[in-house]
Amino acid sequence: MITETILEMHFHKPLMDLFRSTFGLGSTGSINFYKYSPQRECFIGFDQAYAKTELSDEEFFRVLRDSAASSGYRLGDKFIGYFLQFKVVREMKTRRKYTPANIINRPHYRVDLDTTKNINTGISQHELLYNLNQNPGAMVYYACPMVFDRSVLYDIHVDLDNLRLADFDFCPSSYADNDNHFIYYNDTQEDPIWRSDPVDGKAIAPRELVAMARARLERLEPAQSAVELLKILTDLETAGISPQAEAFKEKSTPNILPLVAESLTIIRVRTSG
């Protein structure tokens, strides 16, 4: 069975390689990637040698606060977070109850969205991602791999062209009604259709995502980049979650890290030696 976690692992290294080659930092620059692990309550870092490092969330937030407070802190360090929530794309050979009228191909492709409200937060996975996308400059996508044969996951050369990133800027709703909602594709290379009431969306390629991330970091000062990331991770109001939610009862500094561990990747770029 193909799962979201397996798909993310399959595409992880080529995505990191694409970031490194696109950013072109030269001999004095470096780029680090961090994923948060709720089980360990820390960030697992992947450096240029792919060596794992561990950094507690308290330590990471301290780095962000120090950087946000002084533009001179580690001159050149910039931060950006992006959200790729991997989804399993299902090949549909027949029309079903929810299939939009403008889906004309057989087969066509469907992504099931998680719109069931979480008892610990009061909102669903989709609602949280939709709310996060309201932050200025946020980069939030459903990663839809057009992979339908498990044998593809063992290929040495991973084809990033098989990855379609459905842009939340075109998502019409937070779908907070606890009903069934989907993304449909007529073809593996076409743009998505958001469904409850069908709305045409847009999908981008990984190269477009990485180019946008580079352009955004080039515009931001180091302190500004830290402030924006810190806000996204700690602003519960924008995320649509009450500070009194069950998920934060034992947290001294409430943040959304455990809720977005699957989708969030943080990039730290150092452009000076």
N, C-alpha and C positions, 0 to 999 in steps of 0.2 A: 504494500500500500504506500502510495506517495503522500507525504504529509508536508505541512507548511515548514516545519523545522528542517526536514531533509532538503527541501527546495532552497531554503535560505543558505544552508551549508554548501550546497552545490554551487551557488552563484557568489559566495562570499569572496573567495580569493580573486577571481577575475574582476570583480567590482573594485576591490582594493588596488589591484594592479592598474586598473583604468584611472583611478584617482591619482595614483603616483605619477603615471606617465603624463596625464593631462596637466597636473600642477607644475611639472617640470621645475623642481626646486633647485636643481644644481647640487654642487658638492657641499655647500654650507647649510643647506636647508634639510628639514626632515618633516615627516608627516606620520602621525600616530592615529590609530583608530581604537575606539573603546566601545565595548558592549557591556551592559549592566547585567549582573547575575543576582536575582533576588535570593537564591539559596545561600550564596556566600555574602550577600550584601556588600558587593564590591564591583568595581569595573575590571573586566578582563581586557588588557591592552594588547594590541597587535602592532609591534614595531616593524621596521623595515626588514628585520631578519625573522619575522613571525614568531618571536619569542614572547611567551605569555608573561604578563606582569599583573599584579593585583594592587588596586587602589581602592580604599574604602570610600563609600559615598561621602562621608564627612570630610575626608581628605580632598576628594575631588571638588566638593563645593567650596572648600577653603581656597583651593587653587583658583577657582572661578572668581570668588569674592576679592582675593588679592589682585587678580588681574583687572577686575572691574574697577577697583579703587585707584589704580595707578597705571597710567599708560606706559610708565617706565618699567613695569614688572615684566621681566623676561622679554625684553624688547623684541618684538616680532612674533610673539605667540598669539595666534588667533584661534577661535573656536567656532564651530558650527555643528548643529545637530540636524540630522534629517531622519524622517520616519518612512521606512519601507515595511509595510505590513504584508508579508508574503501570504498568498492565497493559492489554494488548489483550483486549477481551471479544469472543469469537467466537459468532456466532449458529449454533446447532446445529439443523438441521432434522430430524435423525433421532437415535435413540439409538445410543450407541457402547458399547464394551467397559466403560468406566469410569463410565458414566452411573448415578448412584444410583437406587435403586428409587423414592424419593420425588420424583424429578423426573418430573412428569406432563405438562408442557406441551410442545407443538410449535408454534413453535420454543421452545427454551430456550437458556441462555447459559452459556458455559464460559470459564474463565480458566486458562491453563497456568502452573503455578508452576515456578520455576527451582530444582530440587533437586539439580543436578549439582555435585559438590564441585569447588572451584577449586584448581588445583595450587599456587597461590601462598599460599593461606590455609588450605587443608585443610577448608573448609566451603563450603556453597552460599549463594547469595543468600538463599533462604528461611530457612535455619538462622541466618544472621547477624541478619536482621530479627527472627526469633523470640527469639533471645537478647537482643537490644537491648530488646525489650519487657519483659524481666524487671527492668529498672531501675525503681525507684520513680518514678512520675509520667511514665514514657515515653509518647510518643504515636506509635504505629506502626500504619500502615494500608496495605493494598493499595488503591490508587485505581483503581476499575473504571468507566471511562466507558462509558455505554450509547450509544456512537456507532458506527454501522455503515455509514454512507455518507460517503465522503470529502468530498462537497459541504458537509456540515455544518460542516466545519473552516473554511470561508470565511465563515461567518455573522458579521456584525458584533456581534450580541448573543449572547453565550455563555450557555447555560442551565446553571447550576450544578446544577439538579435532575437533570441527566443523569449526575451523578457520585456513585457509591455507594462509600463508604469501608468496606472490610471490616476489622473490628476484630480485631487480633491477640489481644486478651484472650480471644477465643473459639476461637482456633486450638488444636487438640488436641495438636499435636506439632511438633517441629522437622523432621520428615520427613528424617531423616539416613540413610535406607536406599538412596539413589540410585535409587529407583523413581519412577514417574510419579505426580504428585499434582496436584489441580485444585481450583478453587472453581467451584461451579455456582450458577446462579440460575434459578428457575422462571420468573421474570418480572423485568422491568427495575426494578421498584420493590420487590421482595421482598428479604428477608434472604438471605445466602449459605448454601450448604451446603459445608463443608470435606470433601474427599474424598481420603482413601483409604477408611477406614471412615467412612461418612457421619456428620457431626456438624453440628448446626444452629449457625449463627453469627449475627452481628448486623452490620448495615451502618448507618452513620450518614450524615447529610447534611453537606455542608461547613459549614453554619451551626452545627451542633452541635459540630464540631471547633473552630471559631473561638471559640464561646462557652466551651468547656472551656479553651482556651488563655488566654482573658482571665481566667477565674476562677482558674486556676492562678497566673498572674502576679500577680494581686491578693493572693494568699496569701503569696507569696514576698518576702523581703527581697532587695535587689539582690545582696548578697554570696552569699546562699544560691542564687539563681538561677544565678550564675556557677559556683559549686562543682558544682552538679548537672549542668550542661551539660559542664563540663570532665571530670567523671567519665565520662559517657556516651561522650565522644569519645576517651578515653585508657585506659579500663579494658579491656584486652585479655582478661583472664580472664573477665569477665562476657560479653564478646562471643564467647567460645568459641574464641579464636585464640591460638596459642602465640606468645610474643614472639620465638621463633626462626624463625617462619614466613618463607618466601622474600620475602613482601611488605614486610618490615620490615628487611631486611639492611642497607640503606644509610640508614636513618632514625635520626637522633640522638635524636628524641623520637617513639617509635612511637605512631601514632594511626590511627583507622579512617577518616579523612576520604576517602582515595581509594576506599575500599570502599563508601562510602555517598553518593558525590557525586550520583548520580541521584536519590536519595530524600530527602536531608536539606535542609531549609530552616531557617535560623536567623533568629529575630526579635530585634531589639534595640529596646527601647522606652525612650524618654526622656520623663519626665513633668515635667521642670523645664527652665526656659529656660537 
